Amino acid sequence: MIRTLILAPLLVAAALALAAGAAQAECYADYKAKQESPLRLHYGVAALPDAACDSRAAAVEALAPRLAGGGWTLLNILSIFGPEGLDQRKASAGSFFLRY
């Protein structure tokens, strides 16, 4: 009983710490993509999985298949950023804001 009373707050604290860490890892990428025949280009913003937040290569690996599913080819990742960068990119991305 005493162990439960001691362990319960520790488990709650650990769960909260993990949740806070996951929230901090939230990231996005802005990118350029193309379609052929006829040539079409677009600029977009996409949410990335946590594992892709620290590496352009991982961001490419996560985003390229999603774009390909929509008939687009990823040209490049311009930047990787947190939620604080979303508002400034929303108008530029237009219909490709968080689409893929």
GUBA-723667 format. One line per 10 residues: number of its first residue (from 1); their letters; for each residue x, y, z of N, C-alpha, C. Coordinates in Angstrom, 3 decimals, decimal comma, padded with zeros to 6 digits. Layout:
BEGIN
NUM	a	X Y Z X Y Z X Y Z | ...
! end
This chain:
BEGIN
1	mirtlilapl	000,822 -001,181 000,000 000,000 000,000 000,000 000,874 001,254 000,000 | 001,892 001,279 000,858 002,767 002,447 000,932 003,556 002,583 -000,366 | 003,988 001,454 -000,923 004,700 001,506 -002,202 003,828 002,123 -003,285 | 002,563 001,755 -003,307 001,637 002,300 -004,290 001,501 003,802 -004,120 | 001,408 004,265 -002,888 001,283 005,699 -002,635 002,538 006,463 -003,054 | 003,684 005,821 -002,967 004,931 006,469 -003,364 005,122 006,384 -004,872 | 004,815 005,234 -005,461 005,048 005,032 -006,889 004,050 005,769 -007,778 | 002,812 005,895 -007,357 001,787 006,527 -008,196 002,172 007,943 -008,614 | 002,574 008,834 -007,686 002,971 010,179 -008,131 004,192 010,176 -009,043 | 005,123 009,241 -008,813 006,295 009,146 -009,673 005,918 008,720 -011,085
11	lvaaalalaa	004,989 007,782 -011,203 004,533 007,341 -012,516 003,801 008,454 -013,248 | 002,986 009,198 -012,528 002,277 010,328 -013,129 003,281 011,375 -013,617 | 004,275 011,675 -012,803 005,291 012,655 -013,185 006,063 012,189 -014,416 | 006,390 010,914 -014,479 007,108 010,380 -015,638 006,253 010,464 -016,896 | 004,968 010,158 -016,788 004,072 010,243 -017,943 003,947 011,680 -018,435 | 003,843 012,615 -017,517 003,763 014,024 -017,897 005,049 014,502 -018,571 | 006,177 014,053 -018,082 007,456 014,429 -018,681 007,561 013,886 -020,107 | 007,113 012,654 -020,330 007,129 012,087 -021,677 006,192 012,836 -022,605 | 005,019 013,196 -022,125 004,067 013,943 -022,940 004,622 015,315 -023,297 | 005,274 015,970 -022,366 005,863 017,288 -022,636 006,981 017,166 -023,658
21	gaaqaecyad	007,773 016,123 -023,583 008,836 015,909 -024,551 008,284 015,675 -025,940 | 007,198 014,946 -026,057 006,585 014,704 -027,358 006,027 015,992 -027,935 | 005,449 016,832 -027,117 004,904 018,091 -027,599 006,016 018,996 -028,105 | 007,169 018,965 -027,485 008,282 019,802 -027,900 008,866 019,333 -029,227 | 008,674 018,084 -029,578 009,255 017,539 -030,792 008,409 017,850 -032,024 | 007,242 018,462 -031,858 006,367 018,786 -032,974 007,124 019,648 -033,990 | 007,152 019,187 -035,248 007,879 019,962 -036,252 007,214 019,841 -037,611 | 007,618 020,741 -038,475 007,048 020,873 -039,807 008,177 021,150 -040,790 | 007,894 020,941 -042,060 008,845 021,269 -043,112 008,136 022,076 -044,179 | 008,834 023,063 -044,722 008,322 023,665 -045,942 009,173 023,113 -047,079
31	ykakqesplr	008,536 022,904 -048,208 009,160 022,152 -049,291 008,679 022,682 -050,642 | 009,357 022,228 -051,697 008,932 022,465 -053,071 008,745 021,112 -053,737 | 007,710 021,019 -054,569 007,413 019,769 -055,269 006,974 020,082 -056,697 | 006,998 019,057 -057,552 006,593 019,242 -058,946 005,775 018,060 -059,450 | 005,046 018,309 -060,535 004,387 017,291 -061,342 004,832 017,506 -062,782 | 004,866 016,448 -063,562 005,238 016,530 -064,978 003,998 016,428 -065,858 | 004,112 016,911 -067,071 003,121 016,756 -068,152 001,710 017,183 -067,785 | 001,407 018,387 -067,693 002,266 019,554 -067,840 003,006 019,836 -066,528 | 004,090 020,565 -066,661 004,887 020,905 -065,489 004,087 021,802 -064,553 | 004,003 021,386 -063,302 003,360 022,177 -062,246 004,284 022,149 -061,042
41	lhygvaalpd	004,393 023,270 -060,377 005,217 023,382 -059,175 004,351 023,836 -058,018 | 004,718 023,429 -056,816 004,045 023,998 -055,649 004,979 024,089 -054,454 | 004,647 025,046 -053,598 005,304 025,238 -052,307 004,302 024,766 -051,268 | 004,751 023,991 -050,287 003,835 023,502 -049,271 004,488 023,407 -047,907 | 003,647 023,157 -046,931 004,067 022,938 -045,545 003,441 021,627 -045,093 | 004,245 020,768 -044,477 003,767 019,461 -044,025 004,243 019,183 -042,607 | 003,416 018,484 -041,855 003,805 018,012 -040,523 004,741 016,820 -040,696 | 005,743 016,751 -039,853 006,703 015,645 -039,889 006,553 014,779 -038,650 | 006,866 013,489 -038,761 006,899 012,657 -037,553 008,083 013,080 -036,674 | 007,989 012,812 -035,398 009,038 013,211 -034,453 010,428 012,750 -034,897
51	aacdsraaav	010,511 011,564 -035,469 011,809 011,013 -035,866 012,465 011,800 -036,996 | 011,702 012,637 -037,692 012,250 013,391 -038,824 012,559 014,841 -038,477 | 012,416 015,209 -037,229 012,579 016,616 -036,833 014,025 017,102 -036,861 | 014,979 016,228 -036,753 016,374 016,649 -036,620 017,227 016,405 -037,860 | 016,612 015,971 -038,952 017,419 015,587 -040,110 016,662 015,847 -041,407 | 017,301 016,550 -042,327 016,684 016,760 -043,646 016,491 015,431 -044,365 | 017,457 014,535 -044,237 017,338 013,232 -044,887 016,119 012,472 -044,360 | 015,899 012,520 -043,058 014,729 011,854 -042,478 013,446 012,548 -042,912 | 013,480 013,865 -043,055 012,304 014,606 -043,523 011,971 014,218 -044,956 | 012,996 014,097 -045,800 012,786 013,664 -047,185 012,184 012,263 -047,202
61	ealaprlagg	012,726 011,386 -046,389 012,241 010,004 -046,321 010,779 009,938 -045,878 | 010,379 010,828 -044,979 008,998 010,840 -044,488 008,045 011,495 -045,478 | 008,489 012,551 -046,136 007,585 013,356 -046,959 007,480 012,886 -048,405 | 008,564 012,423 -049,003 008,551 012,038 -050,421 007,458 011,017 -050,760 | 007,281 009,946 -049,978 006,225 008,980 -050,322 004,816 009,568 -050,204 | 004,612 010,460 -049,249 003,292 011,084 -049,099 002,971 011,946 -050,313 | 003,956 012,706 -050,781 003,749 013,522 -051,971 003,559 012,641 -053,210 | 004,350 011,582 -053,319 004,248 010,678 -054,467 002,852 010,074 -054,557 | 002,249 009,803 -053,424 000,891 009,273 -053,408 -000,115 010,234 -054,037 | 000,208 011,518 -054,035 -000,647 012,522 -054,657 -000,174 012,911 -056,047
71	gwtllnilsi	000,816 012,188 -056,581 001,308 012,462 -057,917 002,378 013,540 -057,991 | 002,984 013,886 -056,853 004,003 014,933 -056,791 005,371 014,332 -056,521 | 006,408 015,006 -057,002 007,790 014,624 -056,727 008,410 015,704 -055,850 | 008,952 015,310 -054,721 009,611 016,260 -053,824 010,884 016,773 -054,480 | 011,013 018,088 -054,563 012,233 018,689 -055,105 013,239 018,963 -053,999 | 012,778 019,622 -052,929 013,672 019,853 -051,795 012,912 020,308 -050,564 | 013,550 020,082 -049,432 013,075 020,579 -048,142 013,761 021,922 -047,947 | 012,981 022,971 -047,770 013,558 024,300 -047,574 014,010 024,492 -046,136 | 013,163 024,098 -045,180 013,528 024,225 -043,764 012,655 023,316 -042,928 | 013,138 023,043 -041,729 012,397 022,295 -040,718 012,235 023,242 -039,541
81	fgpegldqrk	011,016 023,363 -039,025 010,737 024,360 -038,003 009,643 023,874 -037,065 | 009,437 024,588 -035,985 008,419 024,247 -035,006 007,115 024,971 -035,278 | 006,150 024,796 -034,388 004,824 025,395 -034,592 004,848 026,915 -034,680 | 005,885 027,526 -034,134 005,971 028,986 -034,180 006,144 029,506 -035,602 | 006,533 028,674 -036,547 006,732 029,113 -037,925 005,540 028,882 -038,839 | 004,465 028,304 -038,322 003,327 027,970 -039,174 002,600 029,199 -039,718 | 002,286 030,150 -038,857 001,482 031,299 -039,279 002,123 032,071 -040,422 | 003,419 032,253 -040,363 004,089 033,047 -041,392 004,149 032,343 -042,738 | 003,925 031,034 -042,788 004,006 030,281 -044,038 002,637 029,906 -044,601 | 001,593 030,081 -043,829 000,262 029,607 -044,213 -000,224 030,222 -045,529
91	asagsfflry	-000,132 031,523 -045,669 -000,620 032,184 -046,890 000,173 031,742 -048,112 | 001,469 031,595 -047,982 002,308 031,199 -049,125 002,011 029,774 -049,578 | 001,698 028,906 -048,642 001,437 027,500 -048,980 000,037 027,308 -049,554 | -000,876 028,192 -049,248 -002,230 028,099 -049,798 -002,864 026,740 -049,555 | -003,338 026,117 -050,633 -004,038 024,824 -050,494 -003,076 023,681 -050,129 | -001,774 023,934 -050,168 -000,804 022,900 -049,805 -000,293 023,086 -048,374 | -001,003 023,867 -047,571 -000,672 024,040 -046,164 -001,192 022,846 -045,385 | -000,289 022,027 -044,869 -000,592 020,814 -044,097 -001,456 019,821 -044,861 | -001,341 019,826 -046,188 -002,102 018,887 -047,020 -001,471 017,503 -047,038 | -000,159 017,430 -047,051 000,527 016,131 -047,134 001,257 015,804 -045,855
! end
